[in-house]
């Protein structure tokens, strides 16, 4: 049964029917109800048409059954195309035609009086598939149909005899009262039912909204915590740099809230560290240059060659071997000149 309903719903329900708002969910419920009732009424309408065409002695009856069958078969198609109200109205019209068809094509007889009671079926269908006020309108329309048939349809002698005996209240007033009572009851019940469903929908929306708010607050709290942790890490790095530790860095990662600040700060610290190295090397070079000048002056006064045994780790290292070579050469030249 479930597979049959699923197959039928795929054929008769509108495609991509949204159900995000209460109005959309209510429209989807009406479409599903119309599709479900059409699954029952459409086959019955087709069978009634076939049976009426084969057995009816009145030539007009098959045409009436054909109109009712057309309404039943067109309803699922219109529901598929999104015309839910029209599709539901056709189902109501189908039940009305089936009930009134025999009364229109035959003289009014006490045998057919019970058919008036069958007109409560369209009232219930209208209340279930359409807005609740449709039940009242359908009951008024059925009452007008009953009065019209009583006044203008041809009567059989037996029907007139029952009227003369005082059974008019049973044959006319009782069906009309039944229509109005069922219409009012259906209207009231469906109004309360729809109001209850709408309150349930609003409750679901409130629960969903509360969940979204809770999730939003959780995300905000997590972001706030990450922000505080990021600020604390940056503050620690600033304190370390202020104490002379240029190797300190802020941990980076896409999950960090302040990663857009941390990455440029780390790049700045990398440049600052390189600047510090260059500054230290320049200061060391200046100091070594002054020491080298004094050493060379002392070697010149003592007439001894300048000797450099260890590298200094400064840009002056390539020059020192040349200075030592020139110093030794000048010393040898001086000793040779003194011997001559």
C-alpha positions as CSV (number, residue, x, y, z in Angstrom):
1,X,0.0,0.0,0.0
2,X,2.8,2.4,0.9
3,X,4.5,1.7,-2.5
4,X,1.2,2.4,-4.3
5,X,0.7,5.7,-2.5
6,X,4.3,6.7,-3.2
7,X,3.9,5.9,-6.9
8,X,0.5,7.8,-7.0
9,X,2.0,10.8,-5.2
10,X,4.9,11.0,-7.6
11,X,2.3,11.1,-10.5
12,X,-0.2,13.5,-9.0
13,X,1.6,15.8,-6.5
14,X,3.2,19.1,-7.8
15,X,6.9,19.0,-8.5
16,X,9.3,20.8,-6.2
17,X,6.5,21.8,-3.8
18,X,8.2,23.9,-1.1
19,X,7.3,23.3,2.5
20,X,9.3,26.0,4.3
21,X,6.6,28.4,5.5
22,X,3.3,27.5,7.2
23,X,1.4,28.6,4.1
24,X,3.5,26.4,1.9
25,X,3.1,23.4,4.3
26,X,-0.7,24.0,4.3
27,X,-0.8,24.1,0.5
28,X,1.2,20.8,0.4
29,X,-1.2,19.2,2.9
30,X,-4.2,20.2,0.7
31,X,-2.4,18.8,-2.4
32,X,-1.7,15.5,-0.7
33,X,-5.3,15.2,0.6
34,X,-6.6,15.9,-2.9
35,X,-4.3,13.3,-4.4
36,X,-5.3,10.7,-1.9
37,X,-9.1,11.2,-2.4
38,X,-8.5,11.2,-6.2
39,X,-6.9,7.8,-5.9
40,X,-10.3,6.5,-4.6
41,X,-12.8,8.7,-6.5
42,X,-11.2,8.5,-10.0
43,X,-11.4,4.7,-10.4
44,X,-15.0,4.7,-8.9
45,X,-16.0,7.5,-11.3
46,X,-14.6,5.5,-14.3
47,X,-16.5,2.4,-13.2
48,X,-19.7,4.4,-12.7
49,X,-19.4,5.8,-16.2
50,X,-18.8,2.4,-17.7
51,X,-21.7,0.8,-15.8
52,X,-24.1,3.7,-16.6
53,X,-23.2,3.6,-20.3
54,X,-23.9,-0.1,-20.5
55,X,-27.1,-0.3,-18.3
56,X,-28.8,3.0,-18.4
57,X,-32.1,3.3,-20.4
58,X,-32.0,7.1,-20.3
59,X,-29.8,8.4,-23.2
60,X,-28.9,11.5,-21.1
61,X,-27.5,9.5,-18.2
62,X,-24.3,8.4,-19.9
63,X,-23.5,12.0,-20.7
64,X,-24.0,13.0,-17.1
65,X,-21.8,10.1,-15.9
66,X,-19.2,11.1,-18.5
67,X,-19.0,14.6,-17.1
68,X,-18.6,13.2,-13.6
69,X,-15.9,10.8,-14.8
70,X,-14.1,13.7,-16.6
71,X,-14.1,15.7,-13.4
72,X,-12.6,12.7,-11.4
73,X,-9.9,12.0,-14.0
74,X,-9.0,15.6,-14.6
75,X,-8.5,16.3,-10.9
76,X,-5.2,14.4,-10.5
77,X,-3.8,16.2,-13.6
78,X,-4.7,19.6,-12.3
79,X,-3.3,18.8,-8.9
80,X,-0.1,17.7,-10.6
81,X,0.1,21.1,-12.4
82,X,-0.4,23.0,-9.1
83,X,-4.1,23.9,-9.4
84,X,-5.0,22.3,-6.1
85,X,-8.2,24.2,-5.4
86,X,-9.5,23.5,-8.9
87,X,-8.6,19.8,-8.6
88,X,-10.4,19.6,-5.2
89,X,-13.4,21.4,-6.6
90,X,-13.7,18.9,-9.4
91,X,-13.8,16.0,-6.9
92,X,-16.6,17.8,-5.0
93,X,-18.4,18.4,-8.3
94,X,-18.0,14.7,-9.3
95,X,-19.8,13.6,-6.1
96,X,-22.5,16.2,-6.6
97,X,-23.1,15.1,-10.2
98,X,-23.2,11.4,-9.3
99,X,-25.8,12.2,-6.6
100,X,-28.0,14.5,-8.5
101,X,-27.7,12.9,-12.0
102,X,-30.4,10.3,-11.4
103,X,-32.7,13.0,-10.0
104,X,-32.3,15.2,-13.0
105,X,-32.9,12.4,-15.6
106,X,-36.0,10.8,-13.9
107,X,-39.2,12.1,-12.4
108,X,-39.0,12.8,-8.7
109,X,-40.2,9.8,-6.8
110,X,-40.1,8.8,-3.1
111,X,-37.6,6.1,-4.1
112,X,-35.0,8.8,-4.9
113,X,-35.6,10.9,-1.8
114,X,-32.8,9.0,0.0
115,X,-30.4,10.3,-2.7
116,X,-30.8,13.8,-1.2
117,X,-29.0,12.5,1.9
118,X,-26.1,11.5,-0.3
119,X,-25.4,15.1,-1.0
120,X,-23.7,15.4,2.4
121,X,-20.7,13.7,0.8
122,X,-19.8,16.7,-1.3
123,X,-20.1,18.8,1.9
124,X,-17.6,16.7,3.8
125,X,-15.3,16.6,0.7
126,X,-15.5,20.4,0.4
127,X,-14.6,20.8,4.0
128,X,-11.7,18.4,3.9
129,X,-10.1,19.5,0.5
130,X,-11.0,23.2,0.5
131,X,-11.0,26.0,3.0
132,X,-13.6,25.3,5.7
133,X,-16.0,27.9,4.4
134,X,-16.4,25.7,1.3
135,X,-18.4,23.3,3.4
136,X,-21.0,25.9,4.2
137,X,-21.2,27.1,0.6
138,X,-21.6,23.5,-0.6
139,X,-24.4,22.9,1.9
140,X,-26.2,26.0,0.8
141,X,-25.8,25.0,-2.9
142,X,-27.1,21.5,-2.2
143,X,-30.1,22.9,-0.3
144,X,-30.8,25.1,-3.3
145,X,-30.6,22.1,-5.6
146,X,-33.0,20.2,-3.4
147,X,-35.5,23.1,-3.4
148,X,-35.1,23.5,-7.1
149,X,-35.7,19.8,-7.9
150,X,-38.7,19.8,-5.6
151,X,-40.2,22.8,-7.3
152,X,-39.4,22.3,-10.9
153,X,-38.7,18.6,-11.5
154,X,-41.5,16.4,-12.7
155,X,-43.2,14.5,-9.9
156,X,-44.5,11.0,-9.9
157,X,-48.1,10.4,-8.6
158,X,-46.7,8.6,-5.7
159,X,-44.5,11.5,-4.7
160,X,-47.5,13.9,-4.9
161,X,-49.5,11.5,-2.8
162,X,-46.8,11.5,-0.1
163,X,-46.8,15.3,-0.1
164,X,-50.5,15.3,0.4
165,X,-50.1,12.9,3.3
166,X,-47.8,15.4,5.0
167,X,-44.5,13.8,4.5
168,X,-43.0,17.0,3.0
169,X,-41.0,17.6,6.1
170,X,-39.3,14.2,5.7
171,X,-38.8,14.4,1.9
172,X,-37.8,18.1,1.7
173,X,-37.0,19.7,5.1
174,X,-35.1,16.8,6.6
175,X,-32.5,16.6,3.7
176,X,-32.1,20.4,3.8
177,X,-31.6,20.4,7.6
178,X,-29.1,17.5,7.1
179,X,-27.2,19.6,4.6
180,X,-27.0,22.6,6.9
181,X,-26.2,20.7,10.0
182,X,-23.4,18.7,8.3
183,X,-22.1,21.9,6.7
184,X,-21.9,23.8,9.9
185,X,-20.4,20.9,11.9
186,X,-17.8,20.3,9.1
187,X,-17.0,24.0,9.0
188,X,-16.5,24.2,12.8
189,X,-14.4,21.0,13.0
190,X,-12.2,21.9,10.1
191,X,-11.6,25.4,11.3
192,X,-10.5,24.2,14.7
193,X,-8.4,21.4,13.1
194,X,-6.7,23.9,10.8
195,X,-6.1,26.3,13.7
196,X,-4.6,23.5,15.7
197,X,-2.3,22.5,12.7
198,X,-1.3,26.1,12.3
199,X,-0.4,26.4,16.0
200,X,1.6,23.2,15.7
201,X,3.4,24.6,12.6
202,X,4.2,27.8,14.6
203,X,5.4,25.7,17.5
204,X,7.7,23.8,15.1
205,X,8.9,27.1,13.7
206,X,9.6,28.5,17.2
207,X,11.5,25.3,18.1
208,X,13.5,25.5,14.9
209,X,14.2,29.2,15.6
210,X,15.2,28.5,19.1
211,X,17.6,25.9,17.8
212,X,19.1,28.4,15.3
213,X,19.4,31.0,18.1
214,X,21.2,28.4,20.3
215,X,23.5,27.4,17.5
216,X,24.2,31.0,16.7
217,X,25.0,31.8,20.4
218,X,27.2,28.7,20.5
219,X,29.1,29.8,17.4
220,X,29.4,33.4,18.8
221,X,30.7,32.0,22.1
222,X,33.2,29.9,20.3
223,X,34.3,32.8,18.1
224,X,34.6,35.0,21.3
225,X,36.7,32.3,22.9
226,X,38.9,32.0,19.9
227,X,39.2,35.8,19.7
228,X,40.2,36.0,23.4
229,X,42.8,33.2,22.8
230,X,44.1,34.9,19.7
231,X,44.4,38.3,21.5
232,X,46.2,36.5,24.4
233,X,48.7,34.9,22.0
234,X,49.4,38.1,20.2
235,X,49.9,39.9,23.6
236,X,52.3,37.2,24.6
237,X,54.3,37.6,21.4
238,X,54.4,41.4,21.9
239,X,55.7,40.9,25.4
240,X,58.3,38.4,24.3
241,X,59.5,40.8,21.5
242,X,59.6,43.7,24.0
243,X,61.9,41.6,26.1
244,X,64.2,41.0,23.2
245,X,63.0,37.6,21.9
246,X,62.6,38.1,18.2
247,X,62.1,34.4,17.7
248,X,58.6,34.6,19.1
249,X,55.7,33.9,16.6
250,X,52.0,33.9,16.7
251,X,50.5,30.4,15.9
252,X,48.7,30.7,12.5
253,X,45.9,28.6,11.1
254,X,42.6,29.1,9.2
255,X,40.6,28.2,12.3
256,X,42.1,31.1,14.2
257,X,39.9,34.2,14.3
258,X,42.9,36.6,14.1
259,X,44.9,34.8,11.5
260,X,44.6,37.8,9.2
261,X,46.5,39.8,11.8
262,X,48.8,37.0,13.0
263,X,50.3,36.3,9.5
264,X,51.3,39.9,8.8
265,X,52.7,40.2,12.3
266,X,54.8,37.1,11.9
267,X,56.1,38.5,8.6
268,X,57.0,41.8,10.3
269,X,58.8,39.9,13.0
270,X,60.7,37.9,10.4
271,X,61.8,41.1,8.8
272,X,62.7,42.6,12.2
273,X,64.8,39.6,13.0
274,X,66.7,40.0,9.8
275,X,67.1,43.7,10.5
276,X,68.5,42.8,13.9
277,X,70.9,40.3,12.4
278,X,72.1,42.9,9.9
279,X,72.4,45.5,12.6
280,X,74.4,43.2,14.9
281,X,76.7,42.3,11.9
282,X,77.2,45.9,11.0
283,X,78.1,46.8,14.6
284,X,80.5,43.9,14.8
285,X,82.0,45.0,11.5
286,X,82.5,48.5,12.8
287,X,84.1,47.2,16.0
288,X,86.4,44.9,14.1
289,X,87.3,47.6,11.7
290,X,88.5,49.9,14.5
291,X,90.4,47.0,16.1
292,X,92.0,46.2,12.7
293,X,93.1,49.7,12.2
294,X,94.8,49.8,15.7
295,X,96.4,46.3,15.0
296,X,97.8,47.4,11.6
297,X,99.1,50.6,13.2
298,X,100.9,48.6,15.9
299,X,102.3,46.2,13.3
300,X,103.6,49.2,11.2
301,X,105.3,50.7,14.2
302,X,106.8,47.4,15.3
303,X,107.6,46.5,11.6
304,X,106.1,43.1,12.0
305,X,103.7,41.5,9.5
306,X,100.0,41.4,10.3
307,X,98.8,37.8,10.9
308,X,95.1,36.7,11.0
309,X,94.7,33.1,12.1
310,X,90.9,32.9,12.6
311,X,87.9,34.3,10.6
312,X,85.9,37.0,12.1
313,X,82.5,36.1,10.6
314,X,82.2,39.7,9.1
315,X,82.3,41.1,5.6
316,X,86.0,41.9,6.3
317,X,87.1,38.2,6.2
318,X,87.8,38.3,2.4
319,X,90.1,41.3,2.9
320,X,92.2,40.0,5.8
321,X,94.2,37.5,3.7
322,X,95.0,40.2,1.3
323,X,96.1,42.5,4.1
324,X,98.2,39.7,5.6
325,X,99.8,39.0,2.2
326,X,100.6,42.6,1.6
327,X,101.9,43.0,5.2
328,X,104.2,40.0,4.9
329,X,105.5,41.2,1.5
330,X,106.2,44.7,2.8
331,X,108.0,43.1,5.8
332,X,110.2,41.0,3.6
333,X,110.9,43.9,1.3
334,X,111.9,46.0,4.4
335,X,114.3,43.3,5.7
336,X,115.9,43.0,2.3
337,X,116.5,46.7,2.1
338,X,118.1,46.8,5.5
339,X,120.5,44.0,4.6
340,X,121.7,45.8,1.6
